[in-house]
């Protein structure tokens, strides 16, 4: 079934909805959709409208609303605070994190990040990452578009997010001594599962000692990711997959 992003309010009694110019163009011109084809239009917050194309053009396709459903949000959210890797690798992180089901993504400009963005480039990157997340949702069927935050330093991240963390488990993918396995951490929190698992993943050169100290001071749990040293992108996917397994084990 074709999928389209429709992040707008739809009245409860609506029988049709009209897609945006961008979504209409993509369906009509890129995918060559025709009248009568089934479409699942999702708002990115869990609501999915099922219908068929009944008219319009590449500027404004009209979709019948034959049914709507609300996908329940996970009881435990996944989140990722990722130090930006070099080149376009952050695009891959955003795409794969969305596929796994991350609800929040924080791009970090850490001390050892090779990517240095000025304000204009950072805004351009943010727009691109949000578009990539939407496309990933279309491809994988995720009904929830992750919230992607503006680029910030680890210091700014902890200052703004730590006071709002609530009952969350924050874990640092760490190469330090004294780390624990994901299995040990999951077992410790099984009796009182958190509302969110947030992973902090450093750049290729790892977090600086000062950044590790800052993470510890805010209650982050250091975890090891197997026996091998992973690239930043690999570590990001590993951590989210491990977090997904953690929350599934708590649900069972």
Buried (B, 14 or more C-beta within 10 A) or exposed (E): EBBBBBBEEBEEEEEBBBBBEEBBBBBBEEEEBEEEBBBBBBBBEBBBBBBBBEEBEBEBBBBBBEEBEEBEEBEBBBBBBBBBBEEEBBBBBBBBBBBBBBBBBBBBBBBEBEBEBEEEEBEEBBEBBBEBBBBBBBEBEBBBBBBBBEBBBBBBBBEEBBEEBEEBBBBBBBBBEEBBEBEEBBEEBEEEBBEBBBBBBBBBEBBBEEBBEBBBEBEBBBBBBEEEEBEBBEBBBBBBBBBBEBBEBBEE
